[in-house]
C-alpha cells in the first residue's frame, strides 16, 4: 500500500467596525448561499462540542433565544435567561451553532453577510451563512466577517466594532449551581479562553452569585482552586453586582487547565486551553538505547551517501517546517498532553489494516495541523502523561458526535519504544513515531537541549525502508533513492558557531543524533511543533544550510517493497 504525504496549512480570521439600525425582515427562508466555508470564519476550537447559553455581556440577564421550534423557522430573539431548550446552543465542529437537538441552526437570513440582515433559526445545512466563530473579544463573527449584533429584541448582522451590542459571554451546560442556603453561583465570563502554555489568559475569570430570590449577593466569599494551572488568588469577594473575579494562568504542560470557584458549598468550573508547545519537563522519550536517543556523531558514513543526498535534495535549503503562524494557522505539527483520565473517543481509519484501533484520547478541540479548514496532512499528536503513550494521527477530522475520522493512526509506548509491525505505516510515511522526532520549543529554548534524532522529508524516496523505518512510500527502486528510515546527520565540518543559541541547539542535535527520513515532499524540511514564542526570523537562518551540508549514516539491511 502506498501512503503519500503532502505539506499544507490553511485558516484565518478577521473583523472591524460600528453599529445599530432597524430591521423589518420577516423570518422567511434564507436566500441561497454557497456551500463552502467562508475562509475568514473558522470555528473557535475552545467552544467545539460545548452546549449552553449565549449571554449579552452588557446585560447578563438576557440570552439569545431561538424562535420557532425544531421544525419552524423564526427570528432569533434576546430574552430573559432560563434553562429553556430554546437557549441551549451547541457549537458544532462544522462551525454551525445549532439548537433544538441539532435540528435548527443560527442563520443569516440574507445569506450574503450584509448589514442589517435578520438572524433566524433555520434547518441546518452547513452553508456559509450558518458558520460562526466567537473571537477573543467576545464577538460572534459570521459570513463576510460581520458580527452578531443586538437590534432591539432581535439580532442582526453588522460590521464588527466590539461595541456593547456585539459582545457575548458563553456558558456550558451545568455552569450554574445552587448552594444549600439558596445561593446560586454561575460563570459570568472568562470561560473557554486560550493562552500560550504557562501564560495568563487575557480576561479574568468572573462568577456571579445570586440570592435565592434572584437578587445579586454582594460580600460573599468565593474560593478558587486550580487544576493544572494557577489562580492569582485563592479567594475573592463579590462586589455590589454579585461579581467576583481572579486572574488565571494555564498549565505549561497540559492542554486543558481548570479553575473551580466555590461559594457556600456550590461550585462552577472554568476551562482554558494551552496554545503552542507543551513543556514535557525534560521527561525522557524511549530508552537511552533506542535509535532515537543514540549519538551517531562518530558513526561510519554510508558508501552511497553522495548519491542518496543528491536524491533527497542536496541543493535544497534546510527549512524549518514549523514556527509561529503560516497562512493563518499555527505553523507545524500540533502536540498536546492530556491526563490518563481524558475520555477516549471512537476513531475510524481509511487505512484500518495498518492502524492501531481506537478509542483515542482526543479532546473535541484537539488542534489539527493547518487548522480545521486544512486540506494538507492534518496531523495531530496527543501524549497521555500518566500512561506515557503517544496517540499519533494522520489526516484527522473531528466529527460532530465527538468521534474522529482519519487516514491512519498509531499508538506508541514512550517508555519502552514500541515498534510497528513490518510494512505498517504510522502517522508518517516511514511507520516511525513522530513525537520523539519533533523540534519542540521547550527543548530548544527552555531547556536548551535536544538529545534525540529529528524528522526530515526527501524529494524522492525508494520503495524500501531501513530500521527503524517500517514502511515505504516510494518513487522508484533505484539504490540511489533514500529508503524510509534512512538517517542523515549534519557534517561535523559545518561550523555552527555563527548561528543563534536556539539554532545551535537544533543544529547540534542534527550533528549528534541526526534526522530520520520519514516523509516524501520537499527535501530537508525539518518537522517541529508550532509555538507563538518561536522567532520566525531567527529560525529562517537555518536556511543558510543546504542538503549538501549533510551525509548519510551507514545503513543496515534495506527491506525492499513491491511498488
Buried (B, 14 or more C-beta within 10 A) or exposed (E): EEBEBEBBBBBBBEBEBEBBEEBEBEBEEBEEBEEEBBBBBBBBBBBBBBBBBBBBBBEBEBBBBBBBBBEEBBBBBBBEBEEEEBBBBBBBBBBBBBBBEBEBBBBBBBBBBBBBBBBBBBEBEBBBBBBBBBBEBBBBBBBBBBBBBBBEEBBBBBBBBBBEBBBBBBBBEEBBBBBEEEBBBBBBBBBBBBBBBBBBBEBBBBBBBBBEEEEBBBEBEBBBBBBBBBBBEEBBEBEEEBBBBBBBBBBBBBBBBBBBBBBBEBBBBBBBBBBBBBBBEEEBBBEEEBBBBBEBBEBEEBEBBBBBBBBBBBEBBBBBBBBBBBBBBBBBBBBBBBBEEBEEBBBBBEBEEBBBEBEBBBBBBBBBBBBBBBEBBBBBBBBBBEBBBBBBBBBBBBBBEBBBBBBBBBBBBBBEBBBBEEBBBBBBBBBBBBBBBBBBBBBBBBBEEBBBBBBBBBBBBBBBBBBBBBBBBBBBEEBBBBBBBBBBBBBEEEEBEEBBEBBBBBBBBBBBBBBBBBBBBBBBBBBBBBBBBBBEEBBBBBEEBBBBBBBBBBBEEBBBBEE
